[in-house]
Amino acid sequence: MTREETDMQLVPYLAFDGDCREAFDFYRDAFDGEIVFTMTVGESPMAAQMPPESHARLMHIELRASGASLMGADMQPGCGDGGGHHGGCVSIGLDTIEEAERVWARLSQGATIGMPLEPTFWATRFGMLTDRFGKAWMINGPQLEGAQA
């Protein structure tokens, strides 16, 4: 697949401090949208590694409205500003590992790495960084079979 044939999705990803679900219910109504996916920390494969008081927080939520997507999560207590996300970032969804690694290599020049680009339980590659201009990004390589991000 050439770069011209590869789809790239740029999605706003909003960070919250415990009120993500309330905010997304509000956005759903404002945009006449639909919440298509939610996962709490307690529902995730990482639940056993996380403090019990964080289990009700949203690890991921996705809203779709008029062909657009908006994603978000509750940042974990003690994470400060969410790893440089200052309330949000841009999530990039890529179709191939090669494209994820190419974009990562370019964006990471002079960047602060929040999470290295590596496999996760939902994607073949995922990483977070704040670029040299102070803007936060999440890179998502292809999703694993049956996973939603």
C-alpha positions in Angstrom: 0.0 0.0 0.0 1.5 3.4 -1.0 1.1 6.5 1.1 -1.4 7.8 -1.3 -3.6 4.7 -0.7 -3.2 4.8 3.1 -6.0 6.4 5.1 -5.0 8.7 7.9 -7.5 9.9 10.5 -6.8 13.0 12.6 -9.1 13.0 15.6 -9.3 15.5 18.5 -8.7 13.6 21.8 -9.9 15.5 24.9 -8.5 14.9 28.4 -10.7 15.2 31.5 -10.3 14.9 35.3 -13.1 12.5 36.1 -16.0 14.2 34.2 -15.3 12.8 30.8 -18.6 10.8 30.6 -20.7 13.8 31.6 -18.9 16.0 29.0 -19.4 13.4 26.2 -23.1 13.0 27.1 -23.3 16.8 26.7 -21.4 16.7 23.3 -23.6 13.8 22.1 -26.7 16.0 22.6 -25.1 19.1 21.3 -23.9 17.4 18.0 -26.8 14.9 17.7 -24.2 12.2 17.8 -23.8 8.7 19.1 -21.4 7.3 21.6 -20.0 4.3 19.8 -17.5 3.0 22.4 -16.6 3.3 26.0 -14.2 1.5 28.3 -13.5 2.3 31.9 -10.1 1.6 33.5 -11.8 -1.2 35.5 -13.0 -2.9 32.2 -9.6 -2.7 30.6 -6.9 -5.5 30.5 -4.9 -3.1 32.6 -7.4 -3.0 35.5 -5.3 -5.2 37.9 -2.3 -2.8 37.4 -4.3 0.3 38.3 -5.4 1.6 41.7 -9.0 0.5 42.5 -10.1 4.2 42.9 -9.4 4.8 39.2 -11.5 1.9 37.9 -14.6 4.0 37.3 -12.7 6.6 35.2 -13.1 6.4 31.5 -10.0 5.0 29.7 -11.5 5.7 26.3 -14.7 7.0 24.7 -15.6 7.8 21.1 -18.5 9.9 19.8 -19.5 10.0 16.2 -21.6 12.8 14.6 -22.1 13.7 11.0 -19.2 11.6 9.8 -16.7 13.1 12.4 -15.2 11.5 15.5 -14.3 13.0 18.9 -12.5 10.9 21.5 -11.6 11.4 25.1 -10.6 9.9 28.4 -10.2 10.8 32.1 -6.5 11.3 32.9 -5.3 9.2 35.8 -4.8 10.9 39.2 -1.2 11.9 39.7 -0.5 12.2 35.9 -0.4 16.0 36.2 -1.4 17.5 32.9 -1.9 14.1 31.2 1.6 13.7 29.9 1.8 17.1 28.3 -1.7 16.9 26.8 -3.0 20.1 28.6 -6.6 19.1 28.1 -6.3 17.3 24.8 -4.2 16.2 21.8 -4.6 15.0 18.2 -4.9 11.2 17.8 -3.6 9.9 14.4 -5.0 6.6 13.2 -2.8 4.9 10.5 -3.4 1.7 8.5 0.1 0.2 8.6 2.9 -0.3 11.1 5.3 1.3 8.5 3.1 4.5 8.3 2.9 4.7 12.1 6.7 4.3 12.5 7.3 6.9 9.7 5.0 9.5 11.2 6.4 8.8 14.7 10.0 9.2 13.5 9.2 12.6 12.0 7.0 14.0 14.8 9.4 12.8 17.5 12.3 14.9 16.3 12.9 17.3 19.2 9.8 15.9 21.0 9.2 14.9 24.6 8.1 11.3 24.6 5.2 10.5 26.9 5.0 6.8 25.9 7.2 5.1 23.3 5.7 3.8 20.1 5.1 0.1 20.9 2.4 -2.6 20.8 -0.6 -2.3 23.1 -3.7 -4.4 23.8 -5.6 -2.4 21.2 -3.1 -1.6 18.4 0.0 -3.0 16.8 1.7 0.4 17.6 0.8 3.3 19.9 2.8 6.1 21.3 2.3 9.6 22.8 4.6 12.6 22.4 4.6 16.4 22.7 6.3 17.8 19.7 9.0 20.5 19.7 6.2 23.1 19.3 4.5 22.0 22.5 1.6 20.2 20.8 0.5 16.7 22.0 0.0 13.8 19.7 -1.1 10.1 20.0 0.0 7.8 17.2 -2.2 4.7 16.6 -0.9 2.1 14.2 -3.3 -0.6 12.9 -5.8 -1.9 15.4 -5.5 -5.4 16.6 -8.1 -7.8 15.3 -11.4 -7.2 17.2 -10.1 -4.2 19.2 -11.6 -0.7 19.2 -9.6 2.5 19.8 
